[in-house]
Amino acid sequence: IFKSISLKMGAETKYAQSQKDVSKTMSARQKLETQLTENNIVKEELDMMGSTNTVYKLIGPVLVKQELDEAKATVSTFFRWRTMASDLEVLILIPAASHSAANRPSARWRS
């Protein structure tokens, strides 16, 4: 009886830890999705700007002048990074047995 109770408590502890892990993962994903939305807005704004416009980047409490090309490169880097993260999520979520060529993420982020 004690062994059965001990096994059940161990399983409940593992389940509780799994719930915490899922919660942390979902929070991190939500944060990334928010960043992606913000970066989409920034990209749209940067795409509308001409070379005569001035771009400023907020660093702490200070606005710092930034070159338009540099700002576009920063946003582009974020999109490449986010694409890699999405591809990794697919690899993690798809069981290893089903990794056929059709199910693999694209190689769009590889150099």
Beta strands, then each sheet from edge to edge (+ up, - down):
strand 1: 55-59
strand 2: 62-66
sheet 1: 1+ 2-
end
